[in-house]
Amino acid sequence: MDNSALSLGNESHIFPDRNSLRVEYDKHLHARTVAARELEVCIEKALLPLSSNPHVKGRVKSFESFFKKYVRLLKASGNSGGSLPQIPPHITDLIGIRVICPFLEDLPVVQELIKEKFHVVEVERKGGDHTFREFGYESIHLLITIPQDIVEKAEMYTLKSGDTAEIQIRTILQDAWAEVEHEFVYKAEFIPFDNPLKRKLAAVNASLSLADVIFQEIRSYQRVLNNELEKRRNTFFRKIEESTDDILFPTDKDGESAALSSPKAKLAVFQSYWDSAGESGSISIDDLLVEALSAHNENHFPQAIAIYTKILDMKPDDSVRSLILKHRGMAFFARSNYTEAIEDFSLALELDPKSYKAAYYQGIACSVLQRYSHAVDAYCQSLDINPYQPYCLFRRGQAYYHLGDFPQALGDCEAALALEPFEAAKKFRDLVLTKLKM
């Protein structure tokens, strides 16, 4: 950048020539704008492995911001008069990219993905050294070398200081605070002297930081819960297949079925956990649900049923009671306690009339007990609530088959296949067609 300067009157101070700097800035503005846009696209591609979909936005520092920083760096360099330094201040963040993430856990992942894609010159963590009385945003800043292919696209060959860009990585709340702080402190050059006002700003910043931590805790809990729910669903569906499909299609999987129905699992004791947590007042439905699902997935069904019952004893609202009753009914089903399972599924449906899954599970339990007419009624109730259930249609077709109503069985099977062409339904359709001699 041109090292032009102006001398004012008889003063000994030499000042940067704003007009010359403006000409130099405008000369490269288009190239930097193109580079910022290309970096956005490149970073978005690098972050595709992240399911949380961080938001990426780029910018070129405005001339006013550039000039203020230029003067500030001159002052920081100790230049107090006589001449400008031979090498002008090197401003590395003329091109800036901001990556805004939903959760704290995303920040280090984004940092590593960027390191894999770009040459990182410098890493700086801003705000980490603030005390609880101070206010200021936290952010990870990476200084990267602009890749050669982007340099060529943007035609940046003549730039001397445009070979780097700054990437800021923040959460949504950190970014929100940074924007507000910029308006309050930097843009308006406002520094609060009033202690109550300082405390208010510090409290807002602390609240946002706490919210980030709480959001992360909820995210982590959801992940654990979803993993346990997925395991529980898979076990339940395997039990359904063993109890219903094997009647129609006998197989040689006796060893596998025995392993599933009689696993050698370790015993777990939860009573002491309940007692200690209950005495301290720290027990929660969320804690108990994770414990119950964990026991359920390890085939500790008596323990799981006991914990589900413990949750119900806490008298949660009807929607939660309905959910827990469904889980407990599944545990009863896994133990082959089909009558108890039907009772729980029925109660769940009473508490939540829109719970099509409770009606569906009730139909399955009735099918296992060979109460096919009751099973059809339950499946019909489930499909009245949600007609787009391929497996419910498939199971109702099986119940019709056992009742000797082959046309209805075929109709349900065809409807199921229209929604999802899974192999079990195709196999069942062939069986029904054989019965109808078609």
C-alpha positions in Angstrom: 0.0 0.0 0.0 1.3 3.5 -0.8 3.2 5.0 2.1 2.0 8.6 1.3 2.0 11.2 4.1 1.1 14.9 4.7 2.9 17.4 6.9 0.6 20.0 8.5 1.9 23.5 9.1 4.9 23.8 11.4 4.0 20.7 13.4 6.6 17.9 13.5 3.9 15.2 13.1 3.5 13.4 9.8 0.1 12.0 9.0 -1.0 9.3 6.5 -2.5 10.7 3.3 -6.1 9.6 3.6 -6.9 10.4 -0.1 -4.0 8.3 -1.3 -5.0 5.4 0.9 -8.5 5.7 -0.3 -7.4 5.4 -4.0 -5.3 2.4 -3.1 -8.2 0.8 -1.1 -10.7 1.3 -4.0 -8.2 -0.1 -6.5 -8.4 -3.5 -4.8 -11.9 -3.5 -3.5 -13.4 -5.6 -6.3 -10.7 -8.2 -6.0 -11.2 -8.5 -2.2 -15.0 -8.7 -2.6 -14.6 -11.6 -5.1 -12.1 -13.3 -2.7 -14.5 -13.0 0.2 -17.3 -14.5 -1.8 -15.1 -17.4 -2.9 -13.8 -18.0 0.6 -17.5 -18.2 1.8 -18.2 -21.0 -0.7 -15.0 -22.8 0.1 -15.6 -22.8 3.9 -19.2 -23.9 3.5 -18.0 -26.9 1.5 -15.3 -27.6 4.2 -18.0 -27.6 6.9 -20.4 -30.0 5.2 -19.6 -32.8 7.6 -21.2 -30.8 10.4 -24.9 -31.6 10.8 -25.6 -28.4 12.6 -25.2 -26.3 9.4 -23.1 -23.3 10.6 -23.9 -20.0 8.9 -21.0 -18.5 6.9 -20.8 -14.9 5.9 -18.0 -12.8 4.5 -17.2 -9.1 4.3 -14.5 -6.7 3.2 -13.6 -4.2 5.8 -15.0 -0.7 5.0 -12.6 2.1 4.2 -13.6 4.0 7.4 -12.8 0.9 9.5 -9.6 0.3 7.6 -8.4 3.9 8.0 -9.2 3.9 11.8 -7.3 0.7 12.3 -4.4 2.0 10.1 -4.0 5.1 12.4 -4.5 2.9 15.5 -1.6 0.6 14.4 0.6 3.7 13.6 0.0 4.9 17.2 0.6 1.5 18.6 3.9 1.2 16.7 5.2 4.2 18.7 5.4 6.6 15.7 5.0 10.0 17.3 6.4 12.4 14.7 8.9 13.1 12.0 8.1 10.5 9.5 6.0 7.5 8.7 7.6 4.1 9.1 9.2 2.7 5.9 6.8 -0.3 6.1 3.2 0.7 6.5 0.9 -1.1 9.1 0.0 -4.6 7.9 -3.7 -5.1 8.2 -4.5 -8.8 8.0 -8.3 -8.7 8.3 -9.3 -6.6 5.3 -11.1 -9.8 4.2 -13.1 -11.4 7.0 -15.3 -14.5 7.3 -17.6 -15.2 10.2 -18.7 -18.8 11.0 -21.7 -18.8 13.3 -22.5 -22.1 15.0 -25.5 -23.2 17.0 -23.6 -24.9 19.8 -20.4 -24.6 21.8 -19.4 -28.2 20.7 -19.3 -27.0 17.1 -16.5 -24.5 17.6 -13.5 -26.8 17.9 -14.8 -29.0 15.1 -15.1 -26.0 12.8 -11.6 -25.0 13.8 -10.2 -28.4 12.9 -12.1 -28.6 9.6 -10.7 -25.2 8.6 -7.2 -26.2 9.6 -7.5 -29.2 7.3 -8.6 -27.1 4.4 -6.4 -23.9 4.8 -3.0 -22.9 5.9 -3.5 -21.3 9.3 -1.0 -18.6 10.1 -2.3 -17.7 13.6 -4.9 -18.7 16.1 -6.2 -16.2 18.7 -8.9 -16.8 21.3 -10.5 -13.5 22.2 -12.4 -12.9 25.4 -11.2 -16.0 27.2 -9.2 -13.9 29.8 -12.2 -11.8 30.9 -13.1 -12.0 34.6 -16.7 -12.5 35.7 -17.0 -8.7 36.3 -15.9 -7.8 32.7 -18.0 -7.8 29.6 -16.6 -8.7 26.1 -17.4 -11.3 23.5 -15.6 -14.6 23.1 -14.5 -15.7 19.7 -11.9 -17.9 18.0 -10.0 -16.0 15.3 -8.0 -17.8 12.6 -5.7 -16.0 10.3 -5.4 -18.0 7.0 -3.4 -17.6 3.8 -5.8 -17.1 0.9 -5.5 -20.2 -1.3 -3.8 -19.7 -4.7 -6.9 -20.7 -6.7 -8.9 -17.9 -5.0 -6.0 -15.5 -5.6 -6.2 -16.3 -9.3 -10.0 -16.0 -9.5 -10.0 -12.7 -7.7 -6.9 -11.4 -9.7 -5.2 -10.4 -6.5 -1.7 -10.6 -7.9 -0.7 -6.9 -7.2 -1.8 -6.9 -3.6 0.9 -6.7 -0.9 -1.3 -7.2 2.2 -4.3 -9.0 0.8 -2.8 -12.5 1.0 -4.5 -13.3 4.3 -8.0 -13.4 5.6 -9.4 -13.6 9.1 -12.0 -16.3 10.1 -14.0 -15.7 13.2 -15.7 -18.7 14.8 -18.6 -18.0 17.3 -21.8 -19.3 18.6 -25.0 -17.5 17.7 -25.1 -15.9 21.1 -21.5 -14.9 21.1 -22.1 -13.3 17.7 -25.2 -11.5 19.0 -23.2 -10.1 21.9 -20.3 -9.1 19.6 -22.7 -7.1 17.4 -24.2 -5.3 20.4 -20.8 -4.7 22.0 -19.5 -3.2 18.8 -22.4 -0.7 18.7 -22.0 0.2 22.4 -18.2 0.3 22.8 -16.4 0.5 19.5 -18.7 2.1 17.0 -20.0 4.7 19.5 -16.6 4.9 21.4 -18.6 4.3 24.5 -16.9 3.2 27.7 -19.2 3.0 30.7 -17.9 4.7 33.9 -21.0 4.1 36.0 -20.6 0.9 38.0 -24.2 -0.2 38.0 -24.2 0.2 34.2 -21.0 -1.9 34.0 -22.6 -4.6 36.1 -25.7 -4.7 33.9 -23.5 -5.2 30.8 -21.5 -7.8 32.6 -24.7 -9.5 33.7 -26.1 -9.6 30.1 -22.8 -11.1 28.8 -22.8 -13.7 31.6 -26.4 -14.6 30.9 -25.6 -15.2 27.2 -22.6 -17.3 28.2 -24.7 -19.3 30.6 -27.3 -19.8 27.9 -24.7 -21.2 25.6 -23.6 -23.7 28.3 -27.2 -24.7 28.9 -28.0 -25.1 25.2 -24.9 -27.4 25.0 -26.1 -29.4 28.0 -29.5 -29.8 26.4 -27.8 -30.8 23.1 -25.7 -33.4 24.8 -28.7 -34.8 26.7 -30.7 -35.0 23.5 -27.9 -37.0 21.9 -27.7 -39.5 24.7 -31.5 -39.8 24.8 -31.8 -40.2 21.0 -29.1 -42.9 21.0 -30.9 -44.8 23.8 -34.3 -44.4 22.0 -32.9 -45.7 18.8 -31.4 -48.8 20.5 -34.7 -49.4 22.3 -36.7 -49.1 19.0 -34.4 -51.6 17.3 -34.8 -54.2 20.1 -38.5 -53.7 20.1 -38.9 -54.2 16.4 -36.7 -57.3 16.5 -39.1 -58.7 19.1 -42.1 -57.9 16.9 -40.5 -59.7 14.0 -39.9 -62.8 16.1 -43.4 -62.8 17.6 -45.3 -62.1 14.4 -43.4 -62.7 11.2 -42.0 -66.1 12.3 -45.5 -67.5 12.5 -46.0 -66.8 8.8 -42.4 -67.5 7.7 -40.7 -70.2 9.9 -36.9 -69.9 9.6 -33.8 -71.6 11.0 -32.8 -68.6 13.2 -33.4 -70.5 16.4 -30.0 -69.6 17.7 -30.3 -66.0 16.9 -33.8 -65.8 18.4 -32.6 -67.5 21.6 -29.7 -65.1 21.9 -32.1 -62.1 21.5 -34.7 -63.4 23.9 -32.3 -64.7 26.6 -29.3 -62.4 26.6 -26.6 -62.8 29.2 -26.7 -59.2 30.6 -25.2 -57.8 33.7 -27.6 -56.8 36.5 -27.8 -53.2 37.5 -29.1 -51.8 40.8 -30.8 -48.4 40.8 -32.5 -48.3 44.2 -29.5 -46.6 45.9 -29.4 -44.1 43.0 -33.1 -43.2 43.6 -32.7 -43.0 47.4 -29.6 -40.7 47.3 -31.0 -38.5 44.5 -34.4 -38.3 46.2 -32.8 -37.2 49.5 -30.8 -34.5 47.9 -33.7 -33.3 45.7 -31.6 -33.6 42.6 -33.5 -36.4 40.9 -35.3 -35.4 37.7 -37.6 -37.1 35.2 -34.9 -36.6 32.5 -32.3 -38.4 34.7 -34.6 -41.3 35.4 -35.7 -41.6 31.7 -32.1 -41.9 30.6 -31.4 -44.5 33.3 -34.6 -46.4 32.3 -33.7 -46.4 28.6 -30.2 -47.6 29.4 -31.5 -50.5 31.5 -34.1 -51.2 28.8 -31.4 -51.4 26.1 -29.2 -53.7 28.1 -32.2 -56.0 28.5 -32.5 -55.3 32.3 -36.3 -55.2 31.9 -37.3 -55.5 35.5 -35.1 -52.5 36.4 -36.4 -50.6 33.4 -40.0 -51.2 34.4 -39.3 -50.2 38.0 -37.7 -46.9 36.9 -40.6 -46.2 34.4 -43.0 -46.8 37.4 -40.9 -44.5 39.5 -41.4 -41.7 36.9 -45.1 -42.3 36.8 -45.2 -42.1 40.6 -43.8 -38.5 40.2 -47.2 -37.6 38.6 -45.9 -35.8 35.5 -48.4 -34.2 33.1 -50.5 -36.4 30.8 -48.3 -36.1 27.7 -45.3 -37.3 29.7 -47.3 -40.0 31.4 -48.4 -41.2 28.0 -44.8 -41.4 26.8 -43.6 -43.3 29.8 -46.5 -45.7 29.6 -45.5 -46.5 26.0 -41.9 -47.2 27.1 -43.1 -49.3 30.0 -45.4 -51.2 27.7 -42.5 -51.9 25.4 -40.5 -53.3 28.3 -43.5 -55.5 29.3 -43.7 -56.6 25.7 -40.0 -57.5 25.7 -40.6 -59.7 28.8 -43.5 -61.4 27.0 -45.9 -59.8 29.5 -48.3 -59.0 26.7 -51.4 -58.4 28.9 -49.6 -55.7 30.9 -48.2 -54.2 27.7 -51.7 -53.9 26.3 -52.9 -52.2 29.5 -50.1 -49.7 29.3 -50.6 -48.9 25.6 -54.3 -48.5 26.2 -53.7 -46.0 29.1 -51.2 -44.1 27.0 -53.8 -43.7 24.3 -56.4 -42.5 26.8 -54.0 -39.8 28.0 -53.0 -38.8 24.5 -55.7 -39.6 21.9 -53.3 -38.6 19.1 -50.7 -41.2 20.0 -51.0 -43.4 17.0 -47.9 -45.4 18.1 -49.7 -46.5 21.3 -52.6 -47.8 19.3 -50.1 -49.5 16.8 -48.2 -51.2 19.7 -51.5 -52.3 21.2 -52.4 -54.0 18.0 -49.0 -55.8 17.9 -49.5 -57.1 21.4 -53.0 -58.4 20.5 -51.6 -60.0 17.4 -49.0 -61.9 19.5 -51.8 -63.2 21.7 -53.6 -64.2 18.5 -56.5 -61.8 19.3 -56.6 -60.8 15.7 -60.0 -59.0 15.7 -58.8 -56.8 18.6 -55.6 -56.3 16.7 -57.4 -55.1 13.6 -59.4 -52.6 15.8 -56.2 -51.2 17.3 -54.5 -50.9 13.9 -57.6 -49.2 12.5 -57.5 -46.7 15.4 -53.8 -46.0 14.7 -54.4 -45.5 11.0 -57.3 -43.2 11.7 -54.9 -40.9 13.5 -52.1 -41.3 11.0 -52.9 -43.2 7.7 -49.4 -43.0 6.4 -47.9 -45.9 8.3 -46.5 -48.6 6.0 -45.7 -51.0 8.9 -49.1 -50.5 10.5 -50.8 -51.3 7.2 -48.5 -54.4 6.9 -49.3 -55.6 10.4 -53.1 -55.1 9.9 -52.8 -57.0 6.7 -51.2 -59.9 8.6 -54.1 -59.8 11.1 -56.6 -59.9 8.3 -54.7 -62.9 6.8 -55.0 -64.8 10.1 -58.7 -64.0 10.1 -59.0 -65.5 6.6 -59.8 -62.2 4.9 -57.2 -62.5 2.1 -58.6 -59.6 -0.1 -58.3 -57.2 2.8 -54.8 -58.6 3.6 -53.7 -58.0 0.0 -55.2 -54.5 0.0 -53.3 -53.5 3.1 -50.1 -55.0 1.8 -50.3 -53.1 -1.5 -51.0 -49.9 0.4 -47.9 -50.5 2.6 -45.8 -51.2 -0.5 -47.0 -48.0 -2.1 -45.6 -46.1 0.9 -42.4 -48.1 1.4 -41.4 -51.1 -0.7 -39.7 -53.2 2.0 -38.9 -56.8 1.6 -41.1 -58.3 4.3 -44.2 -56.8 2.7 -43.2 -58.1 -0.7 -42.8 -61.6 0.7 -46.1 -61.3 2.4 -47.8 -60.2 -0.8 -46.5 -63.3 -2.5 -48.0 -65.5 0.3 -51.4 -63.8 0.1 -51.5 -64.1 -3.7 -50.8 -67.8 -3.3 -53.8 -68.1 -1.0 -56.0 -66.2 -3.5 -54.6 -68.5 -6.3 -53.8 -65.4 -8.4 
